[in-house]
Amino acid sequence: VVLVTGASSGLGEALAHEFYRAGCRVILASRRQKELERVRTNLLNSYKTEPAHPPVILPLDLVDLNSIPECVNKILDIHGHVDILVNNAGISHRGDVITTKVDVDIKVMLVNYFGQVALTKAVLPSMIKRGSGHVIAVSSIQGKIAIPQRSAYAASKHALQAFCDTLRAEVAHHNVKVSVVTVGYINTNLSLNAVTGTGQIYGGIIAVN
C-alpha cells in the first residue's frame, strides 16, 4: 500500500504510475480532485491486467493540518495500513528575502514541512505497530545548498531533511525506514506554480523540484 502526495501531476503522477505498474495498491493524494480522477483513469487504462486493486483517490490539503489525521484514518479503514508514504507534494518560491511577505514564508513551510510532518506522524503509529514501513521524502538540492530568491523553499527543504534525519534514528529499531530523495532540475510545473514574495503565481518555465 503506497500513499503518494502531490499525485495529481509531475513527479507525483510519474511515481504513481511506477508503483501501480509494479502491482502496488496506490492512494493518490492531492488538493486537486479532478486531476486525481484524470490520473486514476490513466492508470486504469494503462495497466489493465497487472494490478488487482484500483487506485484510491484521497483529497488532501496539507495546509489544513487538523484534517490530516482524518484523511489517514480513511485510508486505514480501506487498506488497514500504509507500507510506503511518499511525501512528494510541495510548493516553490521565487523572491528576495526582503520583499517576501511572512505570509508566503508560512505558506511554503506549511506545505513543504509542517504538512508533511503532520502526515508522517499520522501514518507512523500503524507502521510501528506492524513493525514495517518506509517514509520517503522528496526533497531538493536546495535542502542542502540554498541559492538566492529561494529562501522559503530552501528553508522548508532544510527543515524536512533535518526532520527525516532525526526520525530515521528514532524509528530504525521498529524496522521503519526513512529516506530522503534529493532531486535536481525536473521538467514539471513546480516552477510555473511557484509563489512570488507577494503570493502571486510566478509562472516561470524551469521547474526545480
Residue pairs with C-beta under 8 A, 6 or more apart in sequence:
1 24
1 25
1 27
1 75
1 79
1 80
1 81
1 82
1 83
1 84
2 19
2 24
2 25
2 26
2 27
2 82
2 83
2 84
2 85
2 86
3 27
3 29
3 58
3 75
3 82
3 84
3 85
3 86
3 123
4 12
4 15
4 16
4 19
4 26
4 27
4 28
4 29
4 86
4 88
5 12
5 29
5 30
5 60
5 62
5 86
5 87
5 88
5 89
5 116
5 119
6 12
6 29
6 30
6 88
6 89
6 90
6 138
7 13
7 15
7 16
7 28
7 29
7 30
7 36
7 39
7 88
8 28
8 30
8 31
8 32
8 35
8 36
8 38
8 39
9 30
9 32
9 35
9 39
9 188
9 189
10 186
10 188
10 189
10 190
10 207
10 209
11 88
11 138
11 183
11 186
11 188
11 209
12 30
12 86
12 88
12 89
13 39
15 86
15 88
16 26
16 28
16 39
16 43
16 55
17 42
17 43
17 46
19 26
19 84
20 26
20 43
20 47
20 51
20 55
21 46
21 47
21 50
21 51
23 50
23 51
23 52
24 51
24 83
24 84
25 51
25 53
25 56
25 79
26 43
26 53
26 55
26 56
27 55
27 56
27 57
27 58
27 75
27 79
27 82
28 36
28 39
28 40
28 55
28 56
28 57
28 58
29 36
29 58
29 59
29 60
29 71
29 89
30 36
30 59
30 60
30 89
31 59
31 60
31 61
33 57
33 59
36 57
36 58
36 59
37 57
39 55
40 54
40 55
40 57
43 55
44 54
44 55
56 75
56 78
56 79
58 71
58 74
58 75
59 71
60 67
60 68
60 71
60 89
60 119
61 67
62 68
62 89
62 110
62 111
62 114
62 115
62 116
62 118
62 119
63 107
63 110
63 111
63 115
65 110
65 114
65 115
65 118
68 115
68 118
68 119
68 122
69 118
69 122
71 122
72 82
72 119
72 122
72 123
75 82
76 82
76 126
81 126
81 127
81 130
82 123
82 126
82 127
82 133
83 132
83 133
83 134
84 133
84 134
84 135
84 136
85 119
85 120
85 123
85 133
85 134
85 135
85 136
86 136
86 138
87 116
87 119
87 120
87 135
87 136
87 137
87 138
87 160
88 138
89 111
89 115
89 116
90 111
90 112
90 138
90 156
90 190
90 209
91 107
91 108
91 111
91 112
91 153
91 190
91 193
91 194
91 195
92 108
92 150
92 153
92 190
92 191
92 193
92 194
92 195
92 202
92 207
92 208
93 100
93 104
93 108
93 149
93 150
93 151
93 152
93 153
93 194
93 195
93 196
93 197
94 149
94 150
94 191
94 194
94 195
94 196
94 197
94 202
94 204
95 104
95 149
95 151
95 152
95 195
95 196
95 197
95 198
96 148
96 149
96 197
97 151
99 197
99 198
100 151
100 152
100 196
100 197
101 197
101 198
101 199
103 199
104 152
104 195
104 196
104 197
104 198
104 199
105 151
105 152
105 155
107 195
107 199
108 152
108 153
108 155
108 156
108 195
109 152
109 155
109 156
109 159
111 156
112 153
112 156
112 157
112 159
112 160
113 156
113 159
113 160
113 163
116 137
116 160
116 163
117 163
120 135
120 167
123 133
123 135
124 133
124 135
124 171
124 176
126 133
127 133
127 135
127 171
127 174
127 176
128 171
128 174
128 176
131 174
131 175
132 175
132 176
133 175
133 176
133 177
134 176
134 177
134 178
134 179
135 164
135 167
135 176
135 177
135 178
135 179
136 178
136 179
136 180
136 181
137 160
137 161
137 164
137 178
137 179
137 180
137 181
138 181
138 183
138 209
139 157
139 160
139 161
139 180
139 181
139 182
139 183
140 153
140 154
140 157
140 182
140 183
140 184
140 208
140 209
141 182
141 183
141 184
142 150
142 153
142 154
142 157
142 208
143 154
143 157
143 158
143 160
143 161
143 180
143 182
144 158
144 161
144 182
146 154
146 155
146 158
147 154
150 208
153 194
160 180
161 180
164 178
164 179
164 180
165 180
167 178
168 177
168 178
171 178
183 209
184 208
184 209
185 206
185 207
185 208
185 209
186 207
186 208
186 209
187 207
188 207
188 209
189 207
190 207
190 208
190 209
191 202
191 204
191 205
191 206
191 207
191 208
192 201
192 202
192 203
192 204
192 205
192 207
193 201
193 202
194 201
194 202
194 204
195 201
195 202
196 202
